[in-house]
Amino acid sequence: MHVSRGRFRHGWAKCLIRRGFLVPWVLSILATGMFPGIRTVAAAEPVVLRVVSVTDPGENEIRQEIARMFEKLHPDIKVQLLPVSDRVTEQLVRIAGGDPPDVLYLNPFFFRSFVRQSILLDLTPYVRRDGLDTSKLYSSFVQQLQDDGKLYAMPFEVTSIAMLYNQSAFDEVGLPLLPTKWNDDRWNWKALVEYGRKLTRDRNGDNKIDQWAIGLVLGALDQITYPFVFQNGGKIFDDKTNRFLLNSKESVEALQWIADLINKEKIARAPIWGGDAFLNEQVTMFPFGRWLKQFQSAKFAWNAAPLPKQRQAATMLVWLAYGIAASSPHKEQAWEFLKFLISPEVQVLNTLRGQALSALPELEQHVLFQNAPPRGHYQVFADGIAFAQPVPYADNDAAVSGEIWNALYPVWLGRRSAQEAMDSIASKVESLLTESKKGMVSPTKK
């Protein structure tokens, strides 16, 4: 409580106040407004900033710690985390229902559809007003958060897709360790096949293969399948003309090469062979992002290397960003939160506790990251960002990706050629791409 300028001029009053007798009585009178010349200023209630989070307990715990750090710097703001499991639908339902979170959770899969539905606030005026230097962020990351020259989200964490590999298995068959530099001519598709023939073997002596060279989660089209397409100079589709390009010569060659690793060379397990297979030593190489917590218990030595090149070195960016809902009533507070997320303190905390890369290139050489086990892996993922290709995402990407996946599945099983499969869906995908210009339909509409 603040009392307006004025003094108690009577000695008896001073005495009573010092002894504590007068305080309750004075407070009660001031509260009733009996003395109009004396005003009180009530403590403002903190603004509740609602931030979308995740349901994973470990990741959400990190977000809670970051929220507490922010509240200490901004005692007038209370952060309320809103865990969601379906990051698209649950956020859209809240927005359509007039109950929008202030800070939205975004990834490449649905970011652009949110922009085109005018769900996200344009951050460009805030960046200019506060003189925020976005050159301190990965430029390729920032570019993917823009639309028509406007910035709609702030980066939080990012990773490239690299190749995890079992060093112990390489040692057992006398193979040298993989290069650590991207675009190294020694590490290419031909070398992968040669390595694969030695790494695929019968370890139990029962005349059955029980260890394959590589595991491929091909259902993750944009993370695992498409990098090989880009390495061969292929493309997915042209988001300007809506032309489907996965049936082009370069793209089909890459898709067929993947299928041949599985069915002809028989050195790959796919289409759904992931982290457990690598941890259990059923596969010795595994394309993956820097989500490595699950492998810390491995009983063998392992590390990361670039993806092999073909016509060029290429990988993918997988990222997490946060934006402000255009309908948020607390835009200024939300902006302060977004700026806080890219502070070095938060970035170091999240990268050490989480599994991705920091959004700040300046932290690549941070001693804690360089020495993080397995030693040297962080730089491989960080260097990969320079070779990351942007994936064009349609507003109705779920339908587009569904068509592509359904057509590719028999290719991975060796029942159909990649060319035939991609030609069979070209007109349907192009029709979907044309429809996507209308924007993604929210759950509240038919």
Backbone torsions as a table, in degrees:
resi	resn	phi	psi	omega
1	MET	NA	137.0	178.1
2	HIS	-115.9	130.8	177.3
3	VAL	-102.4	132.7	-179.0
4	SER	-59.9	157.2	-176.5
5	ARG	-51.6	128.7	-179.1
6	GLY	166.7	151.5	-177.0
7	ARG	-126.1	149.7	171.2
8	PHE	-79.2	116.8	-174.1
9	ARG	-93.5	-5.9	-175.6
10	HIS	-101.4	133.4	-177.9
11	GLY	-60.3	-36.0	-178.7
12	TRP	-65.0	-36.5	179.6
13	ALA	-66.3	-42.3	178.8
14	LYS	-59.9	-41.4	-178.2
15	CYS	-64.3	-45.0	-179.0
16	LEU	-65.1	-38.2	-179.7
17	ILE	-66.4	-42.9	-179.8
18	ARG	-60.8	-36.4	-178.3
19	ARG	-83.3	-4.4	176.0
20	GLY	85.4	5.6	-176.6
21	PHE	-80.3	-32.5	-171.1
22	LEU	-89.1	-19.1	-171.3
23	VAL	-58.3	-50.6	-178.8
24	PRO	-60.2	-39.2	-177.6
25	TRP	-66.6	-45.6	179.3
26	VAL	-61.9	-42.6	-179.0
27	LEU	-61.9	-39.6	-178.7
28	SER	-67.7	-38.1	179.8
29	ILE	-68.0	-44.1	179.3
30	LEU	-61.7	-35.4	-178.9
31	ALA	-66.7	-30.8	-179.0
32	THR	-85.7	-8.0	179.0
33	GLY	73.1	28.8	-178.6
34	MET	-68.4	-26.8	179.5
35	PHE	-109.5	97.1	-176.5
36	PRO	-62.7	-23.0	-179.7
37	GLY	-76.6	-11.7	-179.8
38	ILE	-112.4	122.6	-177.1
39	ARG	-116.2	153.4	177.4
40	THR	-115.2	151.1	176.7
41	VAL	-117.1	110.6	-178.7
42	ALA	-73.7	144.0	177.7
43	ALA	-66.2	129.0	-178.6
44	ALA	-70.0	140.2	175.3
45	GLU	-70.5	139.1	179.0
46	PRO	-65.1	146.1	175.1
47	VAL	-71.3	133.1	177.3
48	VAL	-93.0	112.6	-179.8
49	LEU	-99.0	116.5	-175.2
50	ARG	-94.9	120.4	-173.4
51	VAL	-120.7	126.8	178.8
52	VAL	-71.1	133.6	179.9
53	SER	-128.5	-160.0	-176.2
54	VAL	-121.1	166.7	-179.6
55	THR	-92.6	-14.2	177.9
56	ASP	-62.3	121.9	-174.0
57	PRO	-58.6	-43.7	-178.0
58	GLY	-65.2	-45.5	-179.4
59	GLU	-69.2	-39.0	-180.0
60	ASN	-66.5	-32.0	177.2
61	GLU	-62.4	-38.4	177.1
62	ILE	-64.9	-42.8	179.5
63	ARG	-62.8	-36.7	178.6
64	GLN	-64.8	-40.7	179.6
65	GLU	-64.5	-40.4	177.9
66	ILE	-64.7	-39.8	178.8
67	ALA	-61.5	-41.8	178.9
68	ARG	-65.4	-37.4	177.2
69	MET	-61.9	-42.3	-179.8
70	PHE	-65.6	-41.3	-179.0
71	GLU	-64.1	-32.5	177.9
72	LYS	-65.9	-35.4	178.2
73	LEU	-80.6	-23.7	-177.7
74	HIS	-130.7	76.3	-177.4
75	PRO	-62.9	-13.1	178.8
76	ASP	-88.3	3.9	-180.0
77	ILE	-127.3	132.4	175.9
78	LYS	-112.4	123.6	-179.0
79	VAL	-91.0	125.4	175.6
80	GLN	-112.8	115.3	178.9
81	LEU	-82.0	138.0	179.8
82	LEU	-118.5	91.8	-179.6
83	PRO	-66.6	134.7	176.8
84	VAL	-129.8	147.9	176.6
85	SER	-98.4	-43.6	174.6
86	ASP	-98.5	100.6	-169.7
87	ARG	-70.5	-22.2	177.9
88	VAL	-84.7	-61.4	-172.2
89	THR	-62.2	-46.9	-175.3
90	GLU	-64.7	-36.2	177.5
91	GLN	-70.9	-40.9	178.9
92	LEU	-64.5	-39.1	-179.9
93	VAL	-62.9	-43.9	178.8
94	ARG	-62.4	-42.5	-178.5
95	ILE	-67.9	-46.3	179.9
96	ALA	-64.1	-29.0	-179.7
97	GLY	-85.7	6.2	178.8
98	GLY	76.0	19.3	-179.4
99	ASP	-126.9	58.7	-171.8
100	PRO	-74.2	140.8	167.3
101	PRO	-64.9	160.8	177.2
102	ASP	-81.3	-41.8	-177.6
103	VAL	-116.5	123.7	-175.0
104	LEU	-101.7	146.3	-179.8
105	TYR	-92.7	126.6	-171.9
106	LEU	-131.9	144.9	170.7
107	ASN	-140.3	172.8	-173.5
108	PRO	-59.5	-28.9	-173.8
109	PHE	-59.8	-39.6	-174.3
110	PHE	-127.8	2.6	-177.0
111	PHE	-54.9	-51.4	-173.6
112	ARG	-67.2	-31.6	177.8
113	SER	-67.0	-34.6	176.6
114	PHE	-65.8	-38.4	178.8
115	VAL	-63.1	-47.1	-174.4
116	ARG	-71.4	-16.7	175.4
117	GLN	-93.9	7.4	179.2
118	SER	60.5	31.3	178.7
119	ILE	-79.7	-31.8	-173.5
120	LEU	-98.9	143.8	177.1
121	LEU	-77.3	136.2	173.8
122	ASP	-70.7	117.7	-176.7
123	LEU	-88.2	-7.1	-175.1
124	THR	-55.1	-45.6	179.3
125	PRO	-61.7	-34.3	179.3
126	TYR	-70.1	-40.5	178.4
127	VAL	-60.9	-45.9	-179.3
128	ARG	-66.6	-43.0	-178.3
129	ARG	-60.2	-42.7	-175.9
130	ASP	-92.8	0.7	178.8
131	GLY	62.7	35.1	-178.8
132	LEU	-71.1	127.4	-176.7
133	ASP	-90.2	95.8	-178.1
134	THR	-75.7	-7.6	176.9
135	SER	-69.4	-12.3	177.7
136	LYS	-81.2	-3.5	178.5
137	LEU	-104.3	162.4	176.0
138	TYR	-60.8	122.3	-175.6
139	SER	-62.7	-38.5	-179.8
140	SER	-66.1	-30.6	177.2
141	PHE	-70.3	-48.5	-179.2
142	VAL	-60.1	-40.0	-179.8
143	GLN	-60.1	-36.2	-179.5
144	GLN	-75.5	-11.2	178.5
145	LEU	-98.6	7.3	-179.7
146	GLN	-108.7	156.1	173.1
147	ASP	-146.7	122.5	-178.5
148	ASP	55.4	39.0	176.5
149	GLY	80.0	1.1	-179.4
150	LYS	-107.9	142.5	-179.3
151	LEU	-94.2	126.0	-175.2
152	TYR	-115.5	0.7	179.1
153	ALA	-158.2	160.5	174.8
154	MET	-111.2	136.8	-178.1
155	PRO	-69.6	151.6	176.9
156	PHE	-125.2	-53.7	176.7
157	GLU	-147.4	157.2	-174.5
158	VAL	-150.6	156.4	170.8
159	THR	-150.9	149.9	167.0
160	SER	-91.9	169.4	172.7
161	ILE	-96.7	122.7	179.0
162	ALA	-124.0	-174.5	-177.7
163	MET	-109.3	110.0	170.8
164	LEU	-75.7	142.5	178.1
165	TYR	-147.8	151.7	-176.0
166	ASN	-86.9	100.9	-178.6
167	GLN	-62.9	-36.1	-179.6
168	SER	-62.3	-41.5	178.8
169	ALA	-65.7	-37.7	177.0
170	PHE	-61.7	-43.9	-179.9
171	ASP	-61.9	-40.0	-176.4
172	GLU	-61.2	-33.6	-177.9
173	VAL	-104.0	9.1	175.1
174	GLY	74.8	28.8	178.3
175	LEU	-95.7	140.9	175.8
176	PRO	-69.0	156.3	178.0
177	LEU	-67.3	155.0	-176.9
178	LEU	-71.8	151.6	177.7
179	PRO	-60.0	157.2	179.6
180	THR	-105.9	-7.3	-178.2
181	LYS	-103.8	135.4	176.8
182	TRP	-70.2	150.8	179.0
183	ASN	70.4	22.4	176.3
184	ASP	-78.6	120.8	-175.7
185	ASP	-63.0	-20.1	180.0
186	ARG	-71.9	-24.2	-176.1
187	TRP	-109.2	94.8	-175.8
188	ASN	-137.1	-175.3	-177.3
189	TRP	-61.1	-39.6	-179.7
190	LYS	-63.4	-42.3	179.7
191	ALA	-65.0	-38.3	179.3
192	LEU	-60.3	-42.0	179.8
193	VAL	-66.0	-42.4	-179.8
194	GLU	-63.7	-43.8	176.2
195	TYR	-62.9	-41.3	-175.5
196	GLY	-61.6	-36.1	179.9
197	ARG	-65.4	-30.5	179.8
198	LYS	-84.3	-29.6	-175.8
199	LEU	-85.8	-19.3	177.9
200	THR	-86.0	118.3	-170.9
201	ARG	-157.9	168.4	175.5
202	ASP	-99.2	103.3	-177.0
203	ARG	-85.7	-22.9	-175.1
204	ASN	-93.4	-7.7	178.4
205	GLY	72.7	26.0	-179.9
206	ASP	-109.8	19.4	178.5
207	ASN	63.1	27.2	176.0
208	LYS	-130.1	135.5	177.6
209	ILE	-68.0	126.6	176.3
210	ASP	-125.6	2.1	174.0
211	GLN	-139.2	121.1	178.4
212	TRP	-105.5	159.7	-176.5
213	ALA	-69.5	-39.9	-171.2
214	ILE	-143.7	140.8	173.9
215	GLY	-108.9	135.6	-174.8
216	LEU	-128.5	118.2	174.5
217	VAL	-90.3	77.1	-171.1
218	LEU	-72.1	-12.6	174.6
219	GLY	-65.7	-23.6	175.2
220	ALA	-83.7	75.0	-173.1
221	LEU	-53.1	-51.3	-173.7
222	ASP	-72.7	-18.8	-177.0
223	GLN	-100.7	-37.1	-172.8
224	ILE	-112.6	-45.7	-176.6
225	THR	-74.5	-49.2	-173.0
226	TYR	-65.7	-31.4	176.9
227	PRO	-55.1	-37.6	178.6
228	PHE	-66.8	-35.2	176.4
229	VAL	-62.7	-45.9	179.8
230	PHE	-66.3	-34.9	179.0
231	GLN	-61.2	-29.7	-179.9
232	ASN	-93.8	7.6	179.3
233	GLY	84.2	10.8	-179.8
234	GLY	-85.9	174.1	178.5
235	LYS	-137.8	166.8	-178.3
236	ILE	-93.7	-60.5	172.6
237	PHE	-159.1	164.4	178.2
238	ASP	-96.9	112.4	-175.5
239	ASP	-76.7	-2.5	175.8
240	LYS	-92.1	-41.1	-177.7
241	THR	-102.5	-8.7	-177.1
242	ASN	66.3	21.1	179.3
243	ARG	-82.4	133.6	177.9
244	PHE	-80.7	129.4	-173.4
245	LEU	-121.2	2.8	178.6
246	LEU	-72.9	-9.1	175.9
247	ASN	-98.8	10.0	176.2
248	SER	-74.3	163.8	-175.9
249	LYS	-55.9	-50.0	-176.4
250	GLU	-65.2	-39.8	-179.0
251	SER	-68.9	-45.3	-178.7
252	VAL	-64.0	-38.8	177.5
253	GLU	-57.5	-42.6	-179.5
254	ALA	-66.8	-45.1	-179.2
255	LEU	-64.2	-40.6	180.0
256	GLN	-69.0	-34.6	177.3
257	TRP	-61.8	-42.0	177.1
258	ILE	-60.8	-47.2	-179.6
259	ALA	-61.1	-37.0	-179.8
260	ASP	-70.0	-30.3	174.5
261	LEU	-59.6	-35.3	-177.3
262	ILE	-81.0	-48.5	-166.9
263	ASN	-101.0	-28.2	179.4
264	LYS	-99.4	-55.9	179.2
265	GLU	-73.0	-29.7	-179.5
266	LYS	56.4	42.1	178.1
267	ILE	-112.6	-0.7	-178.1
268	ALA	-124.0	144.9	171.1
269	ARG	-107.8	129.7	-176.9
270	ALA	-165.8	170.8	8.3
271	PRO	-90.6	-6.8	-179.2
272	ILE	-125.4	79.1	176.3
273	TRP	-131.3	111.2	-169.0
274	GLY	-123.1	-139.3	-171.3
275	GLY	-60.5	-39.3	179.9
276	ASP	-62.2	-39.0	-179.8
277	ALA	-65.5	-36.0	177.8
278	PHE	-69.8	-44.6	-179.1
279	LEU	-63.5	-34.7	-179.1
280	ASN	-88.4	6.1	177.0
281	GLU	64.8	26.6	172.5
282	GLN	-80.6	-25.9	172.9
283	VAL	-129.6	148.5	-175.4
284	THR	-103.4	-16.6	176.2
285	MET	-130.7	146.0	-172.3
286	PHE	-153.8	107.4	176.0
287	PRO	-66.9	128.0	-173.5
288	PHE	-162.8	162.9	174.3
289	GLY	-88.0	-179.1	-179.3
290	ARG	-82.4	68.1	173.8
291	TRP	-121.1	78.2	-160.7
292	LEU	-106.7	0.6	-175.7
293	LYS	-56.7	-37.0	-176.0
294	GLN	-68.2	-17.2	-176.8
295	PHE	-99.3	-0.3	-177.8
296	GLN	-65.9	-19.5	-179.6
297	SER	-92.1	6.9	-177.2
298	ALA	-59.0	142.6	-179.1
299	LYS	-93.8	13.0	179.5
300	PHE	-133.6	161.9	177.2
301	ALA	-79.1	135.6	-179.3
302	TRP	-146.4	166.0	177.4
303	ASN	-161.2	-170.1	-179.1
304	ALA	-122.7	148.5	177.7
305	ALA	-138.1	164.3	174.6
306	PRO	-62.2	161.4	168.7
307	LEU	-69.5	149.3	178.5
308	PRO	-67.8	152.3	180.0
309	LYS	-99.5	164.7	169.0
310	GLN	-129.0	-100.0	174.3
311	ARG	-72.6	-24.9	178.1
312	GLN	-156.6	162.5	172.2
313	ALA	-81.8	138.7	-178.8
314	ALA	-158.4	147.5	174.7
315	THR	-149.7	-170.0	-178.7
316	MET	-124.0	152.9	170.1
317	LEU	-96.9	131.4	170.8
318	VAL	-120.1	126.2	-172.1
319	TRP	-140.0	163.2	173.0
320	LEU	-126.4	129.5	179.1
321	ALA	-135.7	166.2	177.4
322	TYR	-126.1	138.4	176.4
323	GLY	-126.6	172.5	179.8
324	ILE	-106.9	131.3	177.1
325	ALA	-64.9	132.3	179.9
326	ALA	-60.1	-25.2	-179.4
327	SER	-94.8	7.4	179.7
328	SER	-64.9	136.4	175.3
329	PRO	-82.8	-4.0	-175.1
330	HIS	-125.9	54.9	-173.8
331	LYS	-64.2	-41.1	-178.2
332	GLU	-65.6	-43.9	178.9
333	GLN	-65.3	-38.6	178.2
334	ALA	-64.8	-37.8	178.0
335	TRP	-64.6	-40.2	176.9
336	GLU	-61.5	-37.0	179.3
337	PHE	-67.3	-42.4	179.1
338	LEU	-62.7	-40.4	177.5
339	LYS	-65.0	-36.7	180.0
340	PHE	-64.1	-34.4	-177.0
341	LEU	-64.6	-24.5	179.8
342	ILE	-101.3	15.0	174.3
343	SER	-74.3	146.8	-179.4
344	PRO	-54.3	-37.8	-178.2
345	GLU	-60.0	-47.1	-179.5
346	VAL	-69.3	-41.6	-177.9
347	GLN	-63.7	-40.4	177.7
348	VAL	-65.9	-45.2	179.8
349	LEU	-58.3	-51.1	-175.7
350	ASN	-65.1	-39.4	-177.5
351	THR	-69.2	-36.7	178.1
352	LEU	-73.3	-39.3	-178.8
353	ARG	-83.1	-32.9	-179.6
354	GLY	-92.5	-148.5	-173.9
355	GLN	-137.9	-5.4	-178.2
356	ALA	-90.6	-168.2	175.2
357	LEU	-95.1	157.3	171.6
358	SER	-68.3	150.6	176.6
359	ALA	-79.1	-4.5	-177.9
360	LEU	-103.6	111.7	178.4
361	PRO	-58.0	-29.0	-178.1
362	GLU	-62.5	-18.9	-178.5
363	LEU	-91.4	0.4	-180.0
364	GLU	-55.4	-38.4	-176.2
365	GLN	-91.8	10.1	178.9
366	HIS	-57.6	131.9	-174.2
367	VAL	-58.2	-34.2	-179.6
368	LEU	-68.4	-32.7	179.4
369	PHE	-79.3	-41.0	-179.2
370	GLN	-63.9	-31.2	-178.3
371	ASN	-96.9	-0.5	-179.7
372	ALA	-63.7	133.7	-179.1
373	PRO	-74.0	146.7	-9.8
374	PRO	-71.7	138.2	-173.0
375	ARG	-57.2	132.7	176.8
376	GLY	95.5	-14.7	-174.8
377	HIS	-69.2	-33.7	-175.0
378	TYR	-58.9	-43.6	-177.1
379	GLN	-65.5	-32.4	178.3
380	VAL	-62.1	-47.6	179.1
381	PHE	-66.0	-40.0	-179.2
382	ALA	-66.0	-43.5	179.3
383	ASP	-64.7	-28.9	-178.9
384	GLY	-64.1	-23.0	-177.9
385	ILE	-59.4	-33.4	-180.0
386	ALA	-67.8	-17.8	-178.3
387	PHE	-108.9	11.4	-177.4
388	ALA	-78.5	135.4	178.8
389	GLN	-102.7	136.6	176.9
390	PRO	-75.4	136.8	175.9
391	VAL	-95.0	126.6	174.4
392	PRO	-72.6	125.9	179.5
393	TYR	-109.8	128.7	175.2
394	ALA	-80.9	157.3	177.5
395	ASP	-63.0	-30.9	177.0
396	ASN	-105.4	48.6	-173.1
397	ASP	-60.0	-32.2	179.9
398	ALA	-59.7	-41.7	179.3
399	ALA	-70.3	-42.2	179.9
400	VAL	-63.3	-49.8	-179.3
401	SER	-64.4	-33.9	178.0
402	GLY	-62.7	-42.4	177.6
403	GLU	-62.4	-43.8	-178.2
404	ILE	-65.8	-45.7	-178.8
405	TRP	-62.9	-44.4	-179.2
406	ASN	-62.6	-33.8	179.5
407	ALA	-76.7	-32.7	-177.2
408	LEU	-80.5	-25.3	-174.7
409	TYR	-54.8	-49.3	177.2
410	PRO	-66.0	-22.2	175.0
411	VAL	-67.3	-43.8	179.5
412	TRP	-65.0	-27.6	179.0
413	LEU	-85.6	-2.1	178.9
414	GLY	79.2	19.8	-175.8
415	ARG	-101.1	-5.4	-176.1
416	ARG	-156.9	149.4	177.5
417	SER	-79.5	152.9	179.6
418	ALA	-63.2	-39.4	-179.6
419	GLN	-62.0	-47.9	179.9
420	GLU	-61.7	-42.3	-178.0
421	ALA	-64.1	-45.2	-177.5
422	MET	-72.4	-36.6	176.5
423	ASP	-63.1	-33.8	-175.0
424	SER	-68.6	-21.4	-176.9
425	ILE	-113.5	1.4	-174.0
426	ALA	-56.3	-50.0	-176.8
427	SER	-67.1	-37.6	-179.9
428	LYS	-66.3	-43.6	-179.7
429	VAL	-66.1	-40.7	179.4
430	GLU	-64.0	-34.2	175.8
431	SER	-65.0	-42.6	177.6
432	LEU	-64.7	-39.2	179.7
433	LEU	-64.3	-37.3	177.1
434	THR	-65.6	-42.6	178.3
435	GLU	-63.6	-29.3	-174.5
436	SER	-63.3	-20.6	180.0
437	LYS	-65.1	-16.6	178.3
438	LYS	-79.2	-10.3	-179.3
439	GLY	93.2	154.8	-178.9
440	MET	-72.7	137.4	-179.1
441	VAL	-78.0	129.7	-179.8
442	SER	-76.1	160.5	-177.9
443	PRO	-62.0	-17.4	-177.6
444	THR	-88.0	-1.0	-178.7
445	LYS	-120.6	160.1	177.2
446	LYS	-103.6	NA	NA
